[in-house]
């Protein structure tokens, strides 16, 4: 095991430059998949690292529920032991589990409350809510529904409405809520993964923007719809529905839509700056996963051999 068990706790420090380069130079679809995958793997590895530190750091403490054989001198010599790190890992692991559980509970609660709010509306792919507050969002679950208020519809012209609906349908078709939830859980597991969460939110919005532009056939119309919807929806939607209304930095999205469409190439060449960052992120994620797996397997066989039948 050695110091390599700590590697998954260190690698998330590289999240910020990887997130910046990926969201600026990759196609939004590729950036969303890449950054979500990197964040998820690094989060799982860092959580596993905390669990390993907790086990090896508390095996010698009196009153622990572990078998007595785990504190034998031979096991102590084979497994790194640090009581301070073990105690700290317990606190950190409890905090991570509590934060992730709260995120999942809130996600389920928001979806449940949003579904109840639409209980009186006729079923269909689009739910129009009679509300003067202008907002719109994609509500996942089953086939999913695009929810829009009469206040939002009144602020947009017909072409902008089509762009808005195409954008929200793109969220549902690509199941972006799953990417957002995975990124949120990763950020709860390790604070240094928060830049990846922000980048995933932005990339998912840009992915929906590009799909909407392709569906409508006019990038400027989609840009105009996004800008106007952002201006008229100040302070909306209500907090209970904010989970489904991650708008992202609107000026950057509008500027991207006013420019040329991003290249469809998914994986950049290694001989470019973004290519080095992407391949480096993939390599670092792989090393982190292998390090965590190696440490877990090693600890398993050591403690299994020390555990009496």
C-alpha positions as CSV (number, residue, x, y, z in Angstrom):
1,X,0.0,0.0,0.0
2,X,2.4,2.7,1.2
3,X,1.8,6.3,0.2
4,X,-0.1,5.3,-2.9
5,X,-3.2,4.9,-0.8
6,X,-3.2,8.7,-0.5
7,X,-2.9,9.3,-4.2
8,X,-6.7,9.5,-4.8
9,X,-6.9,12.3,-2.2
10,X,-4.3,14.3,-4.1
11,X,-5.3,13.9,-7.8
12,X,-8.6,15.9,-7.5
13,X,-6.3,19.0,-7.0
14,X,-5.8,18.9,-10.8
15,X,-9.6,19.3,-11.5
16,X,-9.6,23.1,-12.1
17,X,-7.2,23.2,-15.2
18,X,-8.8,20.1,-16.7
19,X,-12.3,21.6,-16.3
20,X,-11.3,24.9,-17.8
21,X,-9.6,23.4,-20.9
22,X,-12.4,20.8,-21.5
23,X,-15.3,23.2,-21.3
24,X,-13.5,25.7,-23.6
25,X,-12.2,23.4,-26.3
26,X,-14.2,20.2,-26.3
27,X,-17.6,19.7,-27.8
28,X,-20.1,20.2,-25.0
29,X,-21.3,16.6,-25.3
30,X,-17.8,15.2,-25.0
31,X,-17.0,17.6,-22.2
32,X,-20.0,16.5,-20.2
33,X,-19.2,12.9,-20.5
34,X,-15.5,13.3,-19.8
35,X,-15.8,15.6,-16.8
36,X,-18.6,13.6,-15.2
37,X,-16.7,10.4,-15.6
38,X,-13.5,11.9,-14.2
39,X,-15.4,13.4,-11.3
40,X,-17.2,10.2,-10.5
41,X,-14.2,8.0,-10.6
42,X,-12.1,10.3,-8.5
43,X,-14.9,10.7,-6.0
44,X,-15.3,7.0,-5.6
45,X,-11.5,6.5,-5.2
46,X,-11.1,9.3,-2.7
47,X,-14.0,7.9,-0.6
48,X,-12.4,4.4,-0.8
49,X,-9.1,5.9,0.3
50,X,-10.9,7.4,3.4
51,X,-12.4,4.0,4.2
52,X,-9.0,2.3,4.0
53,X,-7.4,5.0,6.2
54,X,-10.1,4.5,8.7
55,X,-9.6,0.7,8.8
56,X,-5.8,0.7,9.1
57,X,-5.8,3.7,11.4
58,X,-8.2,2.4,14.0
59,X,-7.3,-1.3,14.0
60,X,-5.1,-0.7,17.1
61,X,-7.6,1.5,19.0
62,X,-9.2,-0.2,22.1
63,X,-12.9,-0.9,21.8
64,X,-12.9,-1.1,18.0
65,X,-15.2,-3.8,16.6
66,X,-12.5,-5.4,14.4
67,X,-11.1,-8.9,15.1
68,X,-8.2,-9.0,17.6
69,X,-6.0,-10.6,14.9
70,X,-5.9,-7.3,13.0
71,X,-3.8,-5.7,15.8
72,X,-1.1,-8.4,15.8
73,X,2.5,-7.2,15.3
74,X,2.8,-8.9,12.0
75,X,-0.3,-7.1,10.7
76,X,1.0,-3.8,12.1
77,X,4.2,-4.3,10.3
78,X,2.5,-5.1,7.0
79,X,-0.1,-2.3,7.1
80,X,0.7,1.4,7.5
81,X,-0.7,2.6,10.8
82,X,-1.5,6.1,11.8
83,X,-3.9,6.7,14.6
84,X,-4.3,10.4,13.8
85,X,-5.0,9.7,10.2
86,X,-7.5,7.0,11.2
87,X,-9.5,9.3,13.5
88,X,-9.5,12.1,10.9
89,X,-10.6,9.6,8.2
90,X,-13.6,8.6,10.4
91,X,-14.8,12.2,10.6
92,X,-14.2,12.9,6.9
93,X,-16.0,9.7,5.9
94,X,-19.0,10.4,8.0
95,X,-19.2,13.9,6.6
96,X,-18.9,12.6,3.0
97,X,-21.7,10.0,3.5
98,X,-23.9,12.5,5.2
99,X,-23.4,15.1,2.5
100,X,-24.1,12.6,-0.3
101,X,-27.2,11.2,1.5
102,X,-28.5,14.8,1.9
103,X,-27.9,15.5,-1.8
104,X,-29.8,12.4,-2.9
105,X,-32.6,13.0,-0.5
106,X,-32.9,16.6,-1.7
107,X,-32.9,15.5,-5.3
108,X,-35.7,13.0,-4.7
109,X,-37.7,15.5,-2.6
110,X,-37.5,18.2,-5.3
111,X,-38.6,15.8,-8.0
112,X,-41.5,14.6,-5.8
113,X,-42.6,18.1,-5.0
114,X,-42.4,19.2,-8.6
115,X,-44.5,16.2,-9.6
116,X,-47.1,17.1,-7.1
117,X,-47.2,20.7,-8.3
118,X,-48.2,19.4,-11.8
119,X,-50.7,16.8,-10.5
120,X,-53.7,18.9,-11.7
121,X,-52.3,19.6,-15.2
122,X,-53.3,17.4,-18.1
123,X,-50.6,14.8,-18.9
124,X,-48.4,15.4,-21.9
125,X,-44.8,16.3,-23.0
126,X,-45.4,20.0,-22.1
127,X,-47.0,21.3,-18.9
128,X,-48.1,24.9,-19.0
129,X,-48.4,26.4,-15.5
130,X,-50.6,29.5,-15.0
131,X,-48.1,31.6,-13.2
132,X,-47.0,35.2,-13.9
133,X,-43.5,34.4,-12.9
134,X,-41.5,33.6,-16.0
135,X,-39.6,30.3,-15.8
136,X,-39.2,27.0,-17.6
137,X,-37.4,23.8,-16.8
138,X,-37.1,20.1,-17.8
139,X,-38.7,17.8,-15.2
140,X,-37.2,14.2,-15.5
141,X,-39.0,11.1,-14.7
142,X,-40.7,8.6,-17.0
143,X,-40.9,10.3,-20.4
144,X,-40.2,13.6,-18.7
145,X,-42.0,16.9,-19.2
146,X,-41.1,20.4,-20.2
147,X,-42.6,22.8,-17.7
148,X,-43.2,26.4,-18.7
149,X,-45.3,29.2,-17.2
150,X,-47.7,31.5,-19.0
151,X,-45.5,34.3,-17.8
152,X,-42.5,32.9,-19.8
153,X,-44.6,32.2,-22.9
154,X,-45.8,35.8,-22.9
155,X,-42.3,37.2,-22.9
156,X,-41.1,35.2,-26.0
157,X,-42.1,35.3,-29.6
158,X,-43.0,32.1,-31.5
159,X,-39.5,31.4,-32.8
160,X,-38.0,31.9,-29.3
161,X,-40.6,29.6,-27.8
162,X,-39.6,26.8,-30.2
163,X,-36.0,27.4,-29.3
164,X,-36.9,27.2,-25.6
165,X,-38.8,24.0,-26.0
166,X,-36.0,22.5,-28.1
167,X,-33.5,23.3,-25.4
168,X,-35.6,21.7,-22.6
169,X,-36.4,18.7,-24.7
170,X,-32.6,18.2,-25.3
171,X,-32.1,18.1,-21.5
172,X,-34.7,15.3,-21.2
173,X,-33.5,13.4,-24.2
174,X,-29.9,13.3,-23.0
175,X,-30.9,12.7,-19.3
176,X,-28.8,15.6,-18.2
177,X,-30.2,15.4,-14.7
178,X,-28.1,12.2,-14.2
179,X,-24.9,14.0,-15.1
180,X,-25.8,16.9,-12.8
181,X,-26.5,14.6,-9.9
182,X,-23.3,12.6,-10.4
183,X,-21.3,15.8,-10.5
184,X,-23.0,17.1,-7.3
185,X,-22.3,13.8,-5.5
186,X,-18.6,14.0,-6.6
187,X,-18.3,17.5,-5.3
188,X,-19.7,16.4,-1.9
189,X,-17.2,13.6,-1.8
190,X,-14.2,15.8,-2.4
191,X,-14.2,19.6,-2.2
192,X,-11.5,19.9,-4.9
193,X,-13.9,18.3,-7.4
194,X,-16.2,21.4,-7.3
195,X,-14.7,22.9,-10.4
196,X,-15.7,19.8,-12.3
197,X,-19.2,20.1,-11.0
198,X,-19.4,23.7,-12.3
199,X,-17.9,22.7,-15.6
200,X,-20.4,19.8,-16.0
201,X,-23.3,22.2,-15.3
202,X,-22.0,24.6,-18.0
203,X,-21.2,21.8,-20.5
204,X,-24.7,20.2,-20.1
205,X,-26.3,23.6,-20.8
206,X,-24.1,24.1,-23.8
207,X,-25.0,20.6,-25.0
208,X,-28.7,21.4,-24.8
209,X,-28.0,24.8,-26.6
210,X,-26.3,23.1,-29.5
211,X,-29.0,20.4,-29.8
212,X,-31.6,23.2,-29.8
213,X,-29.7,25.1,-32.5
214,X,-29.6,22.0,-34.6
215,X,-33.3,21.3,-34.1
216,X,-34.4,24.9,-34.8
217,X,-31.8,25.5,-37.5
218,X,-30.9,29.0,-36.4
219,X,-28.2,29.6,-33.8
220,X,-29.1,33.3,-33.4
221,X,-32.7,32.5,-32.5
222,X,-31.6,30.1,-29.8
223,X,-29.1,32.7,-28.5
224,X,-31.8,35.3,-28.4
225,X,-34.2,33.0,-26.6
226,X,-31.7,32.1,-24.0
227,X,-30.7,35.7,-23.4
228,X,-34.3,37.0,-23.2
229,X,-35.4,34.1,-20.9
230,X,-32.5,34.8,-18.6
231,X,-33.4,38.5,-18.4
232,X,-37.1,38.1,-17.7
233,X,-36.7,35.2,-15.2
234,X,-34.7,37.2,-12.6
235,X,-35.3,35.5,-9.2
236,X,-37.4,32.7,-10.8
237,X,-38.1,29.8,-10.7
238,X,-39.0,29.2,-7.0
239,X,-36.3,27.7,-4.8
240,X,-38.1,24.3,-4.8
241,X,-37.6,24.0,-8.5
242,X,-34.1,25.5,-8.8
243,X,-32.6,22.1,-8.9
244,X,-33.9,21.7,-12.5
245,X,-33.0,25.2,-13.6
246,X,-29.3,25.3,-13.8
247,X,-28.8,28.2,-16.2
248,X,-25.1,28.4,-16.4
249,X,-23.2,31.6,-17.3
250,X,-25.6,33.0,-19.9
251,X,-23.3,35.6,-21.6
252,X,-20.8,32.8,-22.4
253,X,-23.5,30.6,-23.7
254,X,-24.9,33.4,-25.9
255,X,-21.5,34.2,-27.2
256,X,-20.8,30.6,-28.1
257,X,-24.1,30.4,-30.0
258,X,-23.3,33.5,-31.9
259,X,-20.1,31.9,-33.1
260,X,-19.6,28.9,-35.3
261,X,-20.8,25.4,-34.2
262,X,-18.2,23.5,-32.2
263,X,-16.3,20.7,-34.0
264,X,-17.9,17.3,-33.6
265,X,-14.6,15.7,-32.9
266,X,-14.9,13.9,-29.5
267,X,-11.3,13.1,-28.6
268,X,-8.6,15.7,-29.3
269,X,-5.1,15.0,-30.4
270,X,-2.5,14.5,-27.7
271,X,-0.3,17.1,-29.4
272,X,-2.6,20.0,-28.4
273,X,-3.0,21.7,-25.0
274,X,-6.5,20.5,-24.5
275,X,-5.4,17.0,-25.7
276,X,-2.7,16.9,-23.1
277,X,-5.1,17.9,-20.5
278,X,-7.7,15.3,-21.5
279,X,-5.3,12.5,-21.9
280,X,-3.7,13.6,-18.6
281,X,-7.0,13.5,-16.9
282,X,-7.8,10.1,-18.2
283,X,-4.3,8.8,-17.2
284,X,-4.7,10.4,-13.7
285,X,-8.1,8.9,-13.2
286,X,-6.8,5.5,-14.3
287,X,-3.9,5.7,-11.9
288,X,-6.2,6.7,-9.1
289,X,-8.5,3.8,-9.8
290,X,-5.7,1.3,-10.0
291,X,-4.1,2.7,-6.8
292,X,-7.3,2.4,-4.9
293,X,-8.0,-1.1,-6.2
294,X,-4.5,-2.2,-5.4
295,X,-4.7,-0.8,-1.8
296,X,-8.1,-2.3,-1.2
297,X,-7.1,-5.8,-2.5
298,X,-3.9,-5.7,-0.6
299,X,-5.6,-4.8,2.6
300,X,-8.3,-7.4,2.1
301,X,-5.8,-10.2,1.8
302,X,-3.7,-9.0,4.7
303,X,-6.6,-8.7,7.1
304,X,-8.3,-11.9,5.8
305,X,-5.1,-13.8,6.6
306,X,-5.0,-12.1,10.1
307,X,-8.7,-12.8,10.8
308,X,-9.3,-16.0,12.8
309,X,-11.8,-18.5,11.4
